[in-house]
Amino acid sequence: MPMRLLSSTATVSATRTEPLADVRIETWCEISRHPETKSTAAMDYQRITSAQNAHVKNAVRLRQRRGREQQNRILIDGRREIERAIEGRVSIEEIFLSESFFEQHRDSPTLQRFSSAARLLILPEKLVGRISYGQRDEGPVAVAATPSKQLLQLRLPENPLIAVLEGVEKPGNVGAVLRSADASGIDAVIVADGRTDLYNPNAVRASLGTIFTLQVCSCSDREAVDWLATRQLQVAVACVDAELSYEQYDFCRGTAIVLGSEAKGVSQMWRDNDFRDISLPMCGAADSLNVSATAAVLFFEANRQRRVAKK
């Protein structure tokens, strides 16, 4: 059976007369044999110890928006998030694991899924901590090609329920809205004129990885308005000063729920069109909720109305 040795610069093959178990990559030139067992299939991996390694340096750059845009790649930080990226068929290129995580999970189904999806790179904890956005030194952290979905690629059921986020600035809020969208059965989320890159690591983490399993796309305000018009959907715009309470709105038809930024709300474009403004009645001194809290209330009210209508 061929024996494979991978390095950062070359691949070498040699043939032996006696059978060998599939090998793993331990260092640039050191081979380790771990016999295949019933609980795990053989996998290739590479150990890296230097912070100057190209894989490590490129991954560290992805912590910044500029690096993500230059490389057209993103970081996915955390086991649950990576598993959901795999489920969503995201193109994962490599997964960084700490030495302790690798040894602890060597024979686990999780590591088998990771190995089937991407190249595994084993690092000391301190190097994983340099890559991880949340300063966690265990890993895993994945590098993936930036997902790209366009408005015209959205596949919607009859009477869809869509969320539109306009100008939301904080990636954590974007992720929290996506998590609520997933939980409440929203069919698609459109990020219009976003003020943060959609796949900021904070957005990925706040979404618990649902950003990869939901239908999510970004576009301009005008593109979103025009697309909604072609779908003949009713549009409910969340506004602080709207007279109609969200409880009085009928969400059972095909609906788009529009939410604006934390500081300014929705832009005038969404107020000038023939859309319906709705509000959440406020009982205290505050005149509004955080955008992610507002989204959760509206999404689950729409979900409630639709479930009741089916009975």
C-alpha positions as CSV (number, residue, x, y, z in Angstrom):
1,M,0.0,0.0,0.0
2,P,1.4,3.5,-0.8
3,M,2.9,5.4,2.1
4,R,2.0,9.1,1.9
5,L,4.1,11.9,3.4
6,L,2.7,15.5,3.1
7,S,4.6,18.7,3.8
8,S,4.0,22.3,3.1
9,T,6.0,22.1,-0.1
10,A,6.0,18.5,-1.4
11,T,4.2,15.2,-1.6
12,V,6.3,12.0,-1.7
13,S,5.1,8.4,-2.5
14,A,7.0,5.2,-1.9
15,T,5.9,1.6,-2.3
16,R,6.7,-1.2,0.2
17,T,6.3,-4.9,-0.1
18,E,4.7,-5.5,3.2
19,P,1.2,-4.1,4.0
20,L,0.9,-0.9,6.0
21,A,-2.0,0.8,7.7
22,D,-2.9,4.2,6.3
23,V,-0.6,6.7,7.9
24,R,-1.0,10.1,9.5
25,I,1.2,13.1,9.0
26,E,3.0,13.9,12.2
27,T,5.6,16.6,11.1
28,W,7.1,17.7,7.9
29,C,9.1,14.5,7.6
30,E,8.0,12.1,10.4
31,I,5.5,9.3,9.9
32,S,3.3,7.9,12.7
33,R,1.3,4.7,12.3
34,H,-2.0,4.3,14.1
35,P,-3.8,1.0,13.1
36,E,-7.4,1.4,11.9
37,T,-9.9,0.2,14.4
38,K,-13.7,-0.4,14.2
39,S,-14.4,2.9,15.8
40,T,-12.4,5.1,13.4
41,A,-11.2,5.1,9.8
42,A,-7.7,6.1,9.1
43,M,-7.1,9.8,8.6
44,D,-4.3,12.1,7.5
45,Y,-3.2,15.0,9.7
46,Q,-0.2,17.3,10.1
47,R,1.4,18.6,13.2
48,I,2.6,22.3,13.2
49,T,4.7,23.8,15.9
50,S,5.8,27.1,14.5
51,A,3.8,30.4,14.5
52,Q,5.6,31.2,11.3
53,N,4.0,28.4,9.4
54,A,2.0,29.8,6.4
55,H,-1.2,28.0,7.4
56,V,-1.1,29.6,10.9
57,K,-0.2,33.1,9.6
58,N,-3.0,33.1,7.0
59,A,-5.5,31.9,9.6
60,V,-4.5,34.6,12.1
61,R,-5.1,37.3,9.4
62,L,-8.7,36.0,9.1
63,R,-9.5,37.5,12.5
64,Q,-9.6,40.9,10.8
65,R,-12.2,41.9,8.1
66,R,-9.5,43.0,5.7
67,G,-7.9,39.5,5.9
68,R,-11.2,37.8,5.2
69,E,-11.9,40.0,2.2
70,Q,-8.4,39.6,0.8
71,Q,-8.4,35.8,1.1
72,N,-12.2,35.4,0.5
73,R,-12.1,33.0,3.4
74,I,-13.6,33.0,6.9
75,L,-12.9,31.5,10.4
76,I,-15.4,29.1,12.0
77,D,-14.7,28.9,15.7
78,G,-16.1,26.0,17.7
79,R,-17.1,22.3,17.2
80,R,-20.8,22.9,17.0
81,E,-20.3,25.7,14.5
82,I,-18.0,23.6,12.3
83,E,-20.4,20.7,12.3
84,R,-23.2,22.9,11.2
85,A,-21.0,24.3,8.4
86,I,-20.4,20.8,7.3
87,E,-24.1,20.1,7.4
88,G,-24.7,23.3,5.3
89,R,-22.1,22.1,2.7
90,V,-19.7,24.9,3.3
91,S,-16.4,24.5,1.6
92,I,-14.0,23.9,4.5
93,E,-10.3,23.9,3.7
94,E,-8.6,23.1,7.0
95,I,-9.4,22.5,10.6
96,F,-7.0,23.4,13.4
97,L,-7.1,21.3,16.5
98,S,-5.1,21.5,19.8
99,E,-3.0,18.6,20.7
100,S,-5.2,17.8,23.7
101,F,-8.4,18.0,21.7
102,F,-7.0,15.7,19.1
103,E,-5.8,13.1,21.6
104,Q,-9.1,13.3,23.5
105,H,-11.3,12.9,20.4
106,R,-9.0,10.8,18.1
107,D,-11.5,7.9,17.8
108,S,-14.7,10.0,18.0
109,P,-17.3,10.4,15.2
110,T,-16.7,14.1,15.4
111,L,-13.1,13.8,14.3
112,Q,-14.1,11.4,11.6
113,R,-16.5,14.0,10.2
114,F,-13.9,16.7,10.4
115,S,-11.3,14.5,8.7
116,S,-13.8,13.7,5.9
117,A,-14.5,17.4,5.3
118,A,-11.1,19.0,5.5
119,R,-7.3,18.7,6.2
120,L,-6.6,18.4,9.9
121,L,-3.8,20.5,11.4
122,I,-2.6,19.7,15.0
123,L,-1.2,22.7,16.9
124,P,0.0,23.4,20.5
125,E,-2.7,25.1,22.5
126,K,-1.0,28.5,22.4
127,L,-1.1,28.5,18.6
128,V,-4.7,27.6,18.5
129,G,-5.4,30.4,20.9
130,R,-3.8,32.9,18.4
131,I,-6.2,31.8,15.7
132,S,-9.4,31.4,17.7
133,Y,-11.4,34.6,17.7
134,G,-12.6,34.0,21.2
135,Q,-9.1,33.4,22.6
136,R,-10.0,29.8,23.3
137,D,-6.9,27.6,23.1
138,E,-8.6,24.2,22.7
139,G,-10.1,24.6,19.2
140,P,-11.3,23.4,16.9
141,V,-11.1,26.3,14.5
142,A,-11.8,25.9,10.7
143,V,-10.9,27.9,7.7
144,A,-13.5,27.9,4.9
145,A,-14.2,29.7,1.6
146,T,-16.7,32.5,2.2
147,P,-20.2,31.2,1.4
148,S,-22.0,33.2,-1.3
149,K,-25.7,33.0,-2.0
150,Q,-27.6,35.5,-4.2
151,L,-31.2,36.6,-3.9
152,L,-32.2,34.7,-7.0
153,Q,-30.8,31.5,-5.5
154,L,-33.3,31.6,-2.5
155,R,-35.7,28.7,-2.7
156,L,-39.0,29.6,-0.9
157,P,-42.1,27.6,-0.1
158,E,-45.7,28.9,-0.6
159,N,-46.5,31.8,1.7
160,P,-42.9,32.2,2.9
161,L,-41.8,34.0,6.0
162,I,-38.7,36.1,5.4
163,A,-36.6,38.4,7.6
164,V,-34.8,41.5,6.2
165,L,-32.1,43.1,8.4
166,E,-31.2,46.6,7.2
167,G,-28.0,48.3,8.3
168,V,-27.5,46.3,11.4
169,E,-24.0,47.2,12.7
170,K,-23.1,44.7,15.4
171,P,-22.2,41.2,14.3
172,G,-23.3,39.7,17.5
173,N,-26.8,41.1,16.9
174,V,-26.8,39.7,13.3
175,G,-25.9,36.3,14.7
176,A,-28.5,36.4,17.5
177,V,-31.2,37.3,14.9
178,L,-30.2,34.4,12.8
179,R,-30.4,32.1,15.8
180,S,-34.0,33.2,16.4
181,A,-34.8,32.9,12.7
182,D,-33.7,29.3,12.8
183,A,-35.6,28.5,15.9
184,S,-38.9,30.1,14.7
185,G,-38.9,28.7,11.2
186,I,-38.0,31.7,9.1
187,D,-37.4,30.6,5.5
188,A,-34.7,33.0,4.5
189,V,-32.8,36.0,5.9
190,I,-31.7,39.0,3.7
191,V,-29.1,41.3,5.1
192,A,-29.6,44.6,3.3
193,D,-26.9,47.3,3.3
194,G,-25.1,45.5,6.2
195,R,-22.7,47.5,8.2
196,T,-20.6,44.4,9.2
197,D,-19.3,41.5,7.1
198,L,-21.9,38.8,7.3
199,Y,-19.4,36.1,8.3
200,N,-17.7,38.0,11.1
201,P,-16.6,35.4,13.6
202,N,-18.8,37.0,16.3
203,A,-21.8,36.6,14.0
204,V,-21.0,33.0,13.3
205,R,-20.6,32.3,17.0
206,A,-23.8,34.2,18.1
207,S,-25.8,32.3,15.5
208,L,-24.5,29.0,16.9
209,G,-23.6,28.0,13.4
210,T,-27.2,28.4,12.1
211,I,-25.8,31.0,9.7
212,F,-24.6,28.0,7.6
213,T,-27.9,26.0,7.7
214,L,-30.3,28.9,7.0
215,Q,-30.8,30.5,3.6
216,V,-28.9,33.8,4.1
217,C,-27.8,36.4,1.5
218,S,-26.7,40.0,1.4
219,C,-27.7,42.8,-1.0
220,S,-28.5,46.5,-1.2
221,D,-31.7,48.0,0.0
222,R,-32.9,48.6,-3.5
223,E,-32.3,45.0,-4.6
224,A,-34.2,43.8,-1.6
225,V,-37.2,46.0,-2.2
226,D,-37.3,45.1,-5.9
227,W,-37.0,41.4,-5.2
228,L,-39.8,41.5,-2.6
229,A,-42.0,43.3,-5.1
230,T,-41.5,40.5,-7.7
231,R,-42.5,37.9,-5.0
232,Q,-45.7,39.8,-4.2
233,L,-45.1,39.5,-0.5
234,Q,-46.6,41.8,2.2
235,V,-44.0,43.7,4.1
236,A,-44.1,44.5,7.8
237,V,-41.6,47.1,8.9
238,A,-40.8,47.3,12.6
239,C,-40.9,51.0,13.7
240,V,-40.9,52.5,17.1
241,D,-43.7,55.0,16.3
242,A,-46.1,52.7,14.3
243,E,-49.7,52.7,15.5
244,L,-50.4,49.1,14.6
245,S,-49.3,46.6,17.2
246,Y,-47.5,43.5,15.9
247,E,-50.2,41.4,17.6
248,Q,-52.8,42.9,15.2
249,Y,-50.8,42.1,12.1
250,D,-51.7,39.0,10.0
251,F,-48.5,37.0,9.4
252,C,-50.2,34.0,7.8
253,R,-49.8,35.3,4.3
254,G,-46.4,35.4,2.6
255,T,-44.5,38.0,4.7
256,A,-41.2,39.8,4.9
257,I,-40.4,41.3,8.4
258,V,-38.0,44.2,8.1
259,L,-35.8,45.3,11.0
260,G,-33.5,48.3,11.1
261,S,-30.2,49.2,12.8
262,E,-29.9,49.6,16.5
263,A,-29.2,53.3,16.4
264,K,-31.4,54.6,13.5
265,G,-34.0,52.0,12.8
266,V,-35.1,51.4,9.2
267,S,-34.2,53.9,6.5
268,Q,-36.7,56.1,4.7
269,M,-36.8,53.8,1.7
270,W,-38.7,51.3,3.8
271,R,-41.1,54.0,5.1
272,D,-41.9,55.5,1.7
273,N,-43.1,52.3,0.0
274,D,-46.5,50.8,0.4
275,F,-45.5,48.7,3.4
276,R,-47.1,48.4,6.8
277,D,-45.4,49.7,9.9
278,I,-45.8,47.7,13.1
279,S,-44.5,48.2,16.6
280,L,-44.0,46.5,19.9
281,P,-46.0,48.3,22.6
282,M,-43.5,49.4,25.3
283,C,-44.6,49.7,29.0
284,G,-41.6,51.2,30.6
285,A,-39.2,54.1,30.2
286,A,-37.3,52.5,27.2
287,D,-38.9,53.2,23.8
288,S,-37.4,50.2,22.0
289,L,-35.8,46.8,22.4
290,N,-32.5,45.5,21.1
291,V,-32.9,44.5,17.4
292,S,-32.3,40.8,18.2
293,A,-35.0,40.9,21.0
294,T,-37.4,42.6,18.6
295,A,-36.7,40.0,16.0
296,A,-37.4,37.1,18.4
297,V,-40.7,38.6,19.4
298,L,-41.9,39.2,15.8
299,F,-40.6,35.9,14.5
300,F,-42.3,33.8,17.2
301,E,-45.6,35.7,16.9
302,A,-45.6,34.9,13.2
303,N,-44.8,31.3,14.1
304,R,-47.6,31.2,16.6
305,Q,-50.2,32.7,14.2
306,R,-49.3,30.1,11.5
307,R,-49.5,27.2,13.9
308,V,-52.9,28.3,15.2
309,A,-54.1,28.7,11.7
310,K,-53.3,25.1,10.8
311,K,-55.4,23.7,13.7
